[in-house]
Amino acid sequence: MNKEIRKERIEAEIDRAKEALTAAKNLLEDGLFADSISRAYYAIFHAARAVLLTKEIDPDTHNGAISMFGLHFVKNGLIEERFGRIFNEAKDARELGDYIVTKEFTKEETGKRVEQATEFLQRMEGYLKAF
């Protein structure tokens, strides 16, 4: 992938992350907690994909994105370990909300996930500024 295409893809991933985060916040305000959790996860997922693209890593799956993020950014100290945990926990919460229809989330729990997604996106944007 040439540098210009990679830059465009990184920007598109960050734009998608921001859209997902905005949706997560709106859904939280509307009391749609499972949907808010899902959108918060996708904000994290797209922000992580943007960072992965800086190393020309383009995983095909969610698990691949988590694995590659951990391997190439957390384990070597480029990104703090807590962001790896946030990514993993967000995926688990999203799967519960999307696939276990009886799972109910509280406003507090959902707010925490949205806050973590906000922090994650901000951290990834900080990393990208140095790229």
Buried (B, 14 or more C-beta within 10 A) or exposed (E): EEEEEBBEBBEBBBEBBBBBBEBBBEBBEEEBBBBBBBBBBBBBBBBBBBBBBBEEBBBEEBEEBBEBBBEBBBEEEEBEEEBBEBBBBBBEBBBBBBEEEEBEBEEEEBBBBBEBBBBBBEBBBEBBEEE
